[in-house]
Amino acid sequence: MSRLPKKDVVIVGLGWTGSIMAHELAMAGLDVVAIERGPWRDTASDYNIGTAPDELRYAVRQDIFLRPAQDTQTARNSMDQAALPIRKYGSYLPGNGVGGAGVHWNGHTWRFFPSDFNLRSHYTERYGAGIFPENCTAQDWPVTYDELEPHYDFFEKVNGTSGRAGNLKGAIQPGGNPFEGWRSDEYPTKPLSPNLAQIMFQKAATELGMHPFPLPSGNISEAYTNPYGVRMAPCTYCGFCEWFGCANYSKASPLACVMPALVRQPNFEARTLCEVTKVNTTPDGKMATGVTYVDAAGREWEQPADLVLLCAYALFNVRLLMISKIGAQYDPVSNTGTLGRNYAYQTNAGSVGYFSKDVNFNSFAGAGSLGMMADDYNGDNFDHTGLGFVGGANINCTTTNARPIRTHPTQPGAPKWGSAWKRSMVETVNHYQSVGTQGSSMPYRDVYLDLDPTYTDRLGRPLMRMTFDFKENDLKMSRFVVDKTAEIARAMGASKVTTSYKKGPWNVVPYQTTHNTGGTVMSSTPQDGVVNRYTQHWDVPNLFVSGASLFPQNAGYNPTGTVGALTYWALDAIKNKYLKNPGQALVQA
Amino acid sequence: MMRGTILAATLLAATTLATAARADSDNFTELQRGRYLTTAGDCMGCHIGPDGQSMAGGNLLETPFGNIAVPNITPDNKTGIGTWSAQDFYEAMHVGKRPDGTHLYPAFPYTSFTKMSRADTDAVYAYLRAQEPVANEVDRNTLPFPFNIRLAMWAWNRLNFTPGEFKPDPQRSEAYNRGAYLVEGPGHCGLCHTPRNFMGGDAASDELKGGALQGWFAPNITADKHLGIGAWSEAEIVDYLRTGHTARTAASGPMSEVVAYSTSQMTDADLKAIATYLRERSAVGAPAPQPVASTDPHMQAGAAIYEDSCAACHARDGQGVAGMFPRLADNQLVQQTDPSGILHVVLQGSRSVAAPQAVTAPAMPSLRWRLSDQQVADVATFIRNSWGNAAAAVTTDQVKTMRDATAGIAMSQGN
């Protein structure tokens, strides 16, 4: 192993959080190196409009995702099962390469509700402690919405997010989301143009007493220059967002919003195709000394640094700490340890409406976050008394795409093959619309992450094991909200409506969502989590963790907006507190 | 005796001081002026070394007569200009001769640099001398016979070159004269933007009317409203030189190097002076032709291709997206008499420049693989004759020539 000259900062992973951390700390004058497992990527070279909209390459063959041969997880539904490795990613698709999962996301850019941040005390106060299921380990975040608000705002400005405010400094705004937390500013760009489905949804949901509003979108509606001087162009509604890199400079991503400014900084360096294998510590384990990584040629390097930032995808941050033996592994039997605790996912389901032939939705003109929403049954925006669950879900009517290979809808009950199948597809293809939900996911004592006792990766390190299943609280919540989607689809004028409830056991094969959260939870005390409220490791003060692995539980929203806000919140603490007194804990344990 | 010695010593000291005053090794002001002129002259554009930082040379400059390897101008004694005096440097800049008396090729624009004052070439010399020497041996004899005979440049110079420093025009404003000095002297804009005669010399009457180079066409930058910059505001020209991007266009190809290394780092006053000069000097350009009729079958085919392959970014009305995707309506580059610029971009794609104040550097993809020669000709004809544009129809032969010329060359990557 060769030891390299020391840097001020080493960053593991160059996606959303890594690129933002690198840019801000390089601007602050620090010498920064980012180490990225995947390849270098750039909009102009890798996602040009001549070749980017390739459904076979990107959606079917999953070109820009992590290959399981490089790293995968083992999975099981309960503690009495033996976990097996995921040999083809399905339920979730971890990103890979510069830009990370921020390249292939759909662009839904949410703020969690203020009551999401003090979830346990909020529900306890309103409904009594008994509303939580016995084994539910949901807990308050150690940070409030008010503290995060300026950082949500800045992340949206970096993204150019398109939307309409529903709550400006406490004043409810027409056309926006009346349930959202207060905003200090309007969205940077106006909402995308709704299509026929969204206009019909808006009318139907309003008639049903709900409060529809446009989905806050990372596919932006107009030309925009962000605070880093990076320019974006309006979305063309091409419908190649999720699983694709955007070729139009229209979808917010690290490549579109941060990298062009970051690569100009002389004190920043990226090393790609290099996989960090370990965070190194002093012999007493009290300080990080840097990282060890393996390059594409298999050579091992030690990169010393004063500050180590874990900015990989949630699951990989957790595993890297486990392999580096930093912090105490969570054990569900003895209920000790914190690393790997409070893993959560997302509970998604919904309805499909089938309309008459004169209703043409033209959903080939779509965008990852072109949608109309209703939050009336999300968070604690509705009375949970007697419902028997905590949590909620957003209701969405989105038009993401109608790409040719995978769009083949048929009427309910139609045959699965042959000429009748083809006929049914022709009858259906332009005349159906889904109304979906994206639901919260609570943590439980027997849902967690640890190292697998059997399976290892190419370098001989144990794979991480996931023990997860959908629990009755979340399934009940989902059924409750999915019933509302069927009502809306009928009110939109659908002649037929099919409804699919979320069911267990969790299956790793069909795609569900890449919103894996928890495992390095941020907490008020070292007993409840891995990092403190500034995302600083409780045991190792020069180690910070970014991303959705910080979430104590997942809300009824996509996580990216909150991941971005937490990154700027942590940066504020690093720049204005930590660096003034480096090596010290920002919160006394 | 003693007295005489002291006197001699004093005289000697006085002589030394006088020399030092002329070439003060700590002359901050002169060095900074030299640095600025080196930037304004975009020396780095051609002389950049293999390390990507020094001016150690080695790049091959394409000319119609063959490739010329660009020399090392770091102060390395053996491979650079370490042994040159200020006078040697002035001779190279002013009359195109090396210290050994041999001729330089006019790919090195001494035809422009001759307009620089001695004080300015001395400042550039002082700045170059202050750089780290980098050893990089460059083969200075890459041209094929007969162009490898440097003595031939003696005859070329007699026909094509008049040495002489810039003379300001007292009838014109200070800004105009400063702009003229920058454009015609250190900026050597004419090297690309003035058409060459058959010997590669400037065609004086056609100054800045636009010229072909390296598979591109450096457009007309005279004050002509149709083909030149006559319709550009001062602010538009300054923005373009500062950032490489305006609503109308984006710098790409060889111009992206000029913006990245040179104009993006010049002062506002100098960029305004350049704008003043270009806008106030004469307009040269063929009158706008009648546009090809929209009923022409090639225009109709071109319109369909445009809708399918271009309109998502450049918009159906040709307005583009300001600062990102060039506006094609009233865009001079696409209407040049020589369509090489538009054909190069359509066939080869191009990445625009990243400048400190416009970091994005958006790119246009290559459409070579999915459009035939006829389709490229039709869509180019459509763009050259829509939304108020007017230019000759593009032929399939022109497309084929550009397709062959750019085959196998990687997309221009900007900077």
Interface residues (C-beta under 8 A of the other chain):
Chain A: T43 A44 S45 N48 I49 G50 T51 A223 T225 Y228 G229 V230 R231 M232 A233 P234 T236 C238 A247 N248 Y249 P260 A261 R264
Chain B: A312 C313 V321 A322 G323 M324 F325 G349 R351 A354 P356 Q357 A358 V359 T360 A361 P362 A363 P365 S366 L367 W369 R370 Q413
